[in-house]
Amino acid sequence: MVRGDGLYSGLIGDLKRYSYIKATIMEVCGTHTMAISRYGIRSLLPEGVRLISGPGCPVCVTEPGAISTAVQLAESGVTLVTFGDMMRVPSARGSLYQARAKGADVRIAYSPLDALNIAVNNKDISVCFFAVGFETTIPGISFTLKRAIEEGIDNFSMLTSLRTIPPAMEVIVKTGEAGVDGFIAPGHVSTIIGSEAYRDIAEKYGVPTVVSGFSAGDILTTVSMILDMIESNESEVRIQYEHVVKPEGNIKAMKMMYEYFNIYDIAWRGLGIIEKSGLKIKEEYSAIDALCRYDIEIEEEDEPEGCLCGDVLAGRAIPPDCSLFGGLCTPSKPVGPCMVSSEGSCAAYYKYGGDRVRYTI
Ligand code: SF4
């Protein structure tokens, strides 16, 4: 049975009118990636419409060198705290789980403030929070920095690998390698940055962009809105998730983002260094920046051998294109981050099946 086809038969039926269109639509949000697979959305679309994943999983796009640096810190005696998904991502130095198995103090936190509390309650240890994420999590990370600085918690630091989504979307359409005709813009990120953040990309590169919610109905409606713009040769930014996302975003949260961080050029797995796409701790707060405090660097590092995560994240491949998919690489024995993360494209394909099986509507 095609998941959701009864509940959304009206929406699916409406999509039939676009059967003559050939289009590739990219989702740029890990939660959308999972929802698309979970609801079997690909199998509900007209034959010519492809949905591919982009760089929307923060764990997956984190450059391998940053994970090695986190492992290095943990092995040097620092208490390393991070989100659960980061624990199993492999790097040249192994994963954080492996470091913990060898005796390093590596802990999982559900929020940056949890990490700060570990430092507050354990003055005899040095705590470093390994912070990865997009605009959705950066305000919370910034707030944690503010508290640590204002309260003078000097046994706390942060190793950051933080990114903003629009520059990555621009690189994808600029290179044209993924052949993207439309974007499903991230719902959570857009609550912070607003839909206007994508206007330049949509207009300059002629790519219809719709900010979507996360239910099957939301995503099907979003695809329909994109196809409608493709049909009428329009390339605007529209909001499907309008009860949550505003064009201007959340001004207060954005202000908080830039209070402690500067924009800089950062490496993305699969996309290389993207200008002005990263956020790093401002120089005046360098005492809390783990790279400065421990005088270490994030070095360049190759992908695990045979892993196509970089191509998957850039939309140049889909998970089954990888020769390791489902054989040598599975969720219980992941080779790359896209199989580790609960928002990874390979994990989604593995768990729910991919788009090789199609249904004509
Ligand atoms: S299947 Fe595994 S090795 Fe292949 S791209 Fe996905 S995560 Fe990387």
Boltz pocket constraint, residues with backbone or C-beta under 6 A from the ligand:
constraints:
  - pocket:
      binder: B
      contacts: [[A, 306], [A, 307], [A, 308], [A, 309], [A, 312], [A, 319], [A, 322], [A, 323], [A, 324], [A, 325], [A, 326], [A, 329], [A, 330], [A, 334], [A, 335], [A, 336], [A, 337], [A, 338], [A, 339], [A, 340], [A, 346]]
      max_distance: 6.0
